[in-house]
Amino acid sequence: MLLKIAGQEVEFSGSDTDDYFKSLQTHANSFDDLIQLASRVPADAVIFDVGANIGVSAAIMALVKPAARIFAFEPSPANIGFLRQNTARFPNVTVVEAAASHKPGTLHFHMSDYGAGSHVVTENHITLGMPVVDVPAIRLDDYANEHALRPALIKLDVEGHEPEVLAGAGRILSEERPFVHMEFNTWTLNAYAGHSPAAFAQALWHAFDVEVHNNPKPNSLTFLHDHFVKDHCFADLIMKPKAGVPMPTYEEMSFSPAAREAISAARQLPR
């Protein structure tokens, strides 16, 4: 498929039976705000593309920032071959075959028939017993430390696993304060991972300066109202960690204050 991205035509490969691939140009057209955000980081920036899928966002950023070093993280065995093929022409893209999470190990990954719909499966998933494959999981902090990387931009789209990814990048977020371009999808956060979207939004607004739909200073309550009522539970956020504010923990991004209090009390009960 010939795709028009960042003002150029690029040949892309994918599965002809995948609806995501069939509508790839539409998806590529939705990255205008990512293109604008990439223009705000240095020419030689380190960029983490987390949830790279088959490579559209990585290719866009490689075209916009040809001197940048882009690390494309993708765990899906079905997507990884296409990702490598579609980014092979860009020498500044490194493919990392792993899921990013809050702790290293192994995750259960659902191989959806819809390429963009593949996702991590937890005990909180709305559908239990679905077929999964095991994929390696790493923390972004560990990867950055191991390779001496200082990311200036993190693009994040992981179908409801966003709290885990951010929790595993606490040092990067606190010390490097990169821009974060992140999908906020209420359905995937709650139905796939069991997270509280309200708790997640409140934690993000406390620790980050957040932009939504070109609105430079939305508040979390307005965002949540518009998110549910107008945006069909989907929005892209542009975030910048606030200086001097501790990054939220995994629990703070996943559970309401009342739930965290109950969990804490339960942990203190004698066994």
N, C-alpha and C positions, 0 to 999 in steps of 0.2 A: 504494500500500500504506500502511495506517495502522500506524505503528510506535510502540511504547511505549518512550520513552527518558527517562531522568532524571526520572521521575514525570509525564511529559506524553505526550500522543498527537500525533504529527507525521506529516504525509503525506510519503511518500517515493516518488520515481520511479526506475525502473531498467528493465533489459531483462527482459521476461517469459521469455526463453529462457535466462537466466543462473541457474545453480543457486545462486550466491552471493546473488543478489537474492531468490530463492525462499525462502532460509533466513535472510533478513536479521534477523528478530527474534532468532533464536538467536545470531547474531553480535553484535547489540546487547547482549544479556544478558551477554556475556563482558567488558564494559567496566566492571564494578563497581570494579575496582582503579584504573582510570583516573579514574573519578568521585571516588574517595577521594583520589587523588593531586592532582587539580585543586583540591580543597578546601584543599590545603596551600600553594598559591601565592597571592600578593596578588590582591585583587579586580580590579585594573587590569593584571594581568600580560600580558606578551607571550608567546604560545604558538605554537610551530611544530608543525603537524600534517603530518608527512612520510610520504607514502604515504596520502593522504586518501581514495583510492578514490572512492566516490560520496557521501561526506559524513557518514556515521554518527558517527564520532568527533568531527568538527568540530562537528556539531550538538549532540552531548552536552556538549562543553566550552562551547559558546556558551550552553547552557541553565544549566549549572552556574555559569559565570562570565560573566554578561551584560555586565559592564564591561570584560572582557578584550579584547585585540586578538589574533585568531586568524588565522594565515596557513596556508592549506591548500595544500600542494605535491602536485601530481599530474600525471604526464606522459602518462597514457594517453588517446589521442584518443577512445576509446570511453567512458571514464569521465568525462571533463572536462565534458561537457554536463550529465550527471546531477548532478555535483558542484555546478556553478553553480546548477542548478535547485533542488537540495535545500538549499542554504545561502542562497538569495536572501532568505529571510525573516529571516536573522540579519545585521543591519547591521555586526556586529563581526567578520565572517568575510571575509577577503580570499583569493580563489583565485589561486594562482600556478601557471601551466601550465608546469611544468618538473620534471625529475628532480633531486634533490640527489645530489651525488657529491663525489669528492675533487679534481676539477679541472673547469673549465668546458669546454664543447664540445658534442659530440653523442654520444648513446648509442643503441645498438640495443635496441629494446623489442619483446618478443613480445606480440602481441595474443591472449591466451588466450581460449578460449570461456568459461572460468570467470573471472568478473570479478576475484575475489581472487587468481587465479593468474597474472595478468600480471606480467612480470618483465623485468629487464634481461638481455640476452643477451651473453655474453662468449665469447672463444675457449676458455674453460674449461668452457663449458656441456656437460652430458652429451649433449645432442642438437644436432648441428651442422646447418646448412642450413635451420633453421625460418624461416618467414616473419616478417619484422620490419619495424618502421617506425622512422625516425630521430626522436628527440625531443631537445629542448635540455636540457643539463645545467648546473647552477650549483653553486657552493659556498655552504653556509649562511653561512660567515664573510663572504663577499663580499656576499651579500644583506643580512645584518644591518648590515654597515658602510655600504652604500649607502643604506639607509633608516633609519639610526640606531636600530636595534632592539636591545633587551637581553632575550633570551628567558629566562623563568623556568622553562619546561617545554617539552620536546621529546618529542612522541609519534612513534615510529619503527617503521614496518612496511613494509619494502621488498623482501621476498622474496629475502633473501640478499645484498642490496647494503648492509647495515648498516655493515660496516667502512669502505666508501668514504664513506658519509655522515658518520660520526663523524670520519674523517680530514679531511674538508672543513669541520669545525666545531671545530677544535682551539682557536682563540682563544676562541670562545664558551664552550667547556667549561672552559677554564683560567681565564678572567677572570670570567665570569658564574656559573659553577657551577650550571647549571640542573638540575632533575630531568629524568631521561630515562626514559620508559616505552617499552620496546623488546621486540619479538618476537625470540626466539632460536629459530631453526628450523634444526636440523642439516641437514636434507635440502636446503633451499634454499641454505644457506651453502655446502655442499660440491658438490651436483650442479649448481646453477645458476651458481655463481660460482667454484668451485674453492678456496674458503677452507678452512683447517683450523679446525673448530669448537673443538678443544682449545686451539689457539693463541689464538683469539679469546677464549675464556672466561678463559684465564690472563691475557691483557692487560687484560681488563675488571676482573677481581678485583684486579689490581695498582693500577689507576688510579681505580677507583670503589668507593664503598660500595654493596653490592648487596643487594637484597631479592628473594626468590623465594617466590611462593605464601604470602605473609604470614609467611615466615621471615625475621626481620630480619638474621640473621648467618650465612648459609650459606657454606661454602667451595667453591671451584671444583671440587675433586675430588668432593665429595658431590653437587654440582649435576650434574656431567656423568654420574655413575653413575645418579642418579635420572632425569635427562633421557633417557638412552638406555633404561633398564629400565622406568621407570614412566610417563613422560610422552609416549611415542611421538615423541620428537625435537622436541617443541614446548613452549615455555614463555614466559611474559611476565616480563620483568625490570623492576624499578624501581631506578634507579641515580642516584647523586649523586657528581660528581667530588670526589676527595679534595683537600683544600687542600694546595698546595705540591708536588703530584705531577705531573710532566709527563704530558700525554696521550699515549697510544701512537701510534706512526706507523702508516701503512697496512700496512707490511710486518710490524710486530709483531702486528697484529691478524689477519693473513692467513696467515703462514707460521710454522712451528716454528722454534726457535732453530737447529737443524741445517740446515734449509732456508735460513734467512737467512744463515748462515755460508757455505754453498755458493754462494749467489747473490753474496755479497760477493766471494768468491774468484774466481768466474767473471768478475766485472766488472773485476778487476784483471789478468786475463790479457792479454798483448799481442795486438793485433789485426793 
